Amino acid sequence: MSDFVRIVEVGPRDGLQNEATPIATADKIALIDQLSATGLRSIEATSFVSP
């Protein structure tokens, strides 16, 4: 068993792709900047997959 837990914020990646309407890139960047300001050490912002 590991001695630590790694918490990864995936909202910008998983959460935003489920929105019904497109979200402006500037708004996505603002969200990621705000999450980063909280001290999160790991934020998943995107993924590269085959369409």
C-alpha atoms as one frame of an Amber mdcrd trajectory, in Angstrom:
protein
   0.000   0.000   0.000   1.226   3.474  -0.868   2.272   5.954   1.813   0.526
   8.848   0.096  -2.535   9.797  -1.914  -2.296  11.768  -5.143  -5.243  14.057
  -5.815  -5.686  15.061  -9.448  -8.191  17.696 -10.571  -9.802  16.517 -13.823
 -12.617  19.074 -14.127 -11.028  20.994 -17.010 -10.643  17.744 -18.958 -13.553
  15.485 -17.983 -16.004  18.064 -16.719 -15.888  20.583 -19.534 -16.280  17.986
 -22.285 -19.730  17.133 -20.876 -21.080  20.658 -21.271 -23.896  20.994 -23.818
 -22.623  24.298 -25.219 -19.052  25.135 -26.230 -16.950  27.002 -23.678 -14.636
  29.752 -24.873 -10.927  29.005 -24.659 -10.378  32.133 -22.552 -12.923  30.842
 -20.017 -11.203  27.447 -19.881  -7.855  29.137 -19.286  -9.384  31.283 -16.536
 -10.774  28.165 -14.826  -7.411  26.400 -14.983  -5.649  29.521 -13.660  -8.094
  29.721 -10.744  -7.643  26.029  -9.933  -3.874  26.465 -10.093  -4.062  29.395
  -7.678  -5.589  27.093  -5.040  -2.327  25.176  -4.834  -3.361  22.049  -6.708
  -0.251  20.222  -7.845  -1.852  18.214 -10.656  -4.513  19.495 -13.062  -5.503
  17.551 -16.166  -6.479  20.085 -18.795  -6.681  18.042 -21.977  -6.190  14.655
 -23.539  -5.088  13.609 -26.978  -7.239  10.865 -28.457  -8.168   9.660 -31.897
 -11.517  11.129 -33.006
